[in-house]
Amino acid sequence: MLPGPANILTCPFCGGEKRVMTLSSGNTFGGTVWSDTRRDYPMMPEVSPVQQCPHCKKYYFIEQAQSRYEDDPNHTSFMELGKLCLSQLLEAKKQMNNLTLTKMQRWILNHQIFLAYNDIYRRNADKEVVIPADDERVQYGKSIQELLDGIEENHNYELFHAELLRETGNFEEAARILENHKSNDDKWVVDAMQRHINDKDTEPFLLINKGKQVE
């Protein structure tokens, strides 16, 4: 992994600046991939698509900000990703409800909430069980429903569509979606999802762990 010059974002609300990381090169070696599309690549970290301004504390999508690269190539803002936790993402959604967002922006925000909720409450079975607050559970349900309502009916989204249905306990519908997915490259993923459907399992599960396919 080779960091690039820092990307300087200008807040669209107050004009305050924030630096986030860029990469000159990276790779997916040793990565971890989950069924809910969470991907963690040690050598290719991702900057959050939603950022919080450190000055006015408002939230914005990266494409809403003016940006320029740091003049000093040695100033890389290494690992400054601007990752948001679940409470911040829920706060961002509340703030952005009054804004005109594109369909894709709403999809991205709901997807980030979906992943962040799973990170805390559903991803690690060996951790102590933590009970989500009622508001978090409600907002999580709303985000999943909005993802389902906005999902495109084509083969590129079939696996994610089936995963959303599986995680909400709609096993028969999830299995029906998977039956229509004909990509040979994805057969191992489909087989894994079908096993979890047969077990009536709603938890996200590992597909690739530290670069190796989970059997």
N, C-alpha and C positions, 0 to 999 in steps of 0.2 A: 504494500500500500504506500502510495506517494501522495501526500497532501499537496493541494494546489494553493494559490493565493486566496486569502479570505474573501468571501462574498459579502459586501457591505450592503445591508438592506436598509432602506429609508421607510419608516413607518408612514402609511398613507393617512394616518389620523393626526399625528403630532409632528412628524418630520424627524423624530429621533432615529438614531442609527443603531444598528445591531450587526455584529459580524458572525457569520456562520461558515462552516467548513466547506471546501470543495476538494475534489480528488483529481490529481493528474493521472493516476492509474490505481487500479484495485483488482481484486479477484474474488471469486465466491468459494475458495477453498475453505474447508472446515465449517461450512455453513450449517445452520439449523433451519428446517422448514416445518411448519405446522399445517394441519388440515384447514385451519381458518385463514390461511394465507399469511400468517406472521412469518417473516423471514429475517434471520439475523446472520449477517456475514461479517465476521471479525475484520476482514481485510477490505470491506466495502460498506462502511456505515452509511446510513441514509439520513439526510437532513429532513426534519419534519416538514410536511407540506403546509402546516398551519403553525404560525409563530406568534409569540406574545411579545409585544414591545416592552423593553425593560424600563421605559420612561413613563408612558401613559397607561401601561398595563392592558391595552386593548389588543385584540387578536386580529390577525389578517392572514390571508393566503400569500404565499411567497410571490405569486405572479401579480398580486395587487401592489407590491412594493417596487419602488424604483431600486435598481441595484447597480453596483459597480464593483470591480475587483480591486483589492488592495494593491497600491502601487509598489509596496515593498514585498517582493516575492518570498521573503523569509517570514513574513507575518501570515501564518497559515490558519490561525484560529483552530488549531488541532482539536478534533472531537467536539467542537461547538456545534451541536446538532439542533438545538432548540426543541428537544423532545418534550411533549406535554403529557401530564398524567391525566387520569380519568376526570378528576374534578375540574381541571383546567379546560379539558375538551368540552365538558358539559357547560361550563361557564362561557366558552367560546360560542357554542351553539345558541345559547340564550342571547348573547350579544348580537349574533349574526341573524337571528330570526327577523330582525327589523331591516335587514339589508337585502338588496336584490342579488341573489346568488345564482350562478349557472347550475344546471342539472348536475354537471360533473363536480362542481364545488360542494354541493350538498351531499353527493355520493361519497366524496373523499372524507368529509367531516363525519358522516355516519360510520364509514368504514373505520376511521381512526377510533371512534368511540367503541365500536364493536371489539376491536383488538385490545384496547386498553382495559375494558371490562374483563375480558378473558384473561389478560395478564394478571389481574389482581385476584379474581375469584374462581377461575375455572381451569387455568393452564397447568398448574403443578399439583398433582394429586397427593404428593408426599408432604406438602406443606400443611400447616395448621389451617383448618377450615375457617374462613372469614365470611361473615354474613353481610351481604351488601345492604346499604340503607334502602328504604322503600323508594325514595326518589331516584336513586341510581338504577334500581331494578326497573322502574317504570321507563326511565329515559333509555335504558338499554333495549327494552322491548320495542319502544318507538323507533329507535335507530334501525333495528333489524327489520321491522315492518317497512320502513321507508326504503331500505336497501332492496327488499323483496319487490316492493311496488315499482322501483325504478330500474330493476335489472333488465338488461337487454336479452331478448329471446334469440340467442345464437350460441353456437357451440363453444365460443370463447369464454362464456360465462356459466356454462352448464355445471362445472365442478363446484364453483362457488355457490351457485344457486342451490345445488344439492346439499352443500355443507350448511348453508343457512337453514334449510328445511330440517336437516338432521339435528342440528343443535337446538332447534325449537321443538323437537319431538314429532315432526311430521315425517315419520319414517317411510310410509308408503309412497308419498309424493316424491321424497328424496330418491327412493329406489327407482321410481318411474323416470325421473330426470336422468339418472345414471344409465338406464337401459338405452337411452337415445344417444349417449355419448360414444362415438365410434372411433376415436383416435387411439391407434395402437400405442403411441408414445405414452398415453395416460393410463393404460390398462392396469398398471400396478397401483396407481392411485385409486382408480375405480374399485379394484378388488379390495383394497384396504378399507375404503369407505363402506363398501357393502358388508364387510365383516362387522364393522361397528354398528351399522344399521341393524343387522341381524341380532346383535347383542343389545339392541335398544339403548345404545350409549349416546348421550348428547354432549359429551365433553370433547373439546379439541384434542387432537392427538398428534404425535410426532410422525412425520413422513421421512425426514432426513435428520439425523443427529450427528453433528460434528463431521459432516461431509459424507456420511454413510447412510444408505437407504435402510430404514427400519423394516425388519421382516415381520 
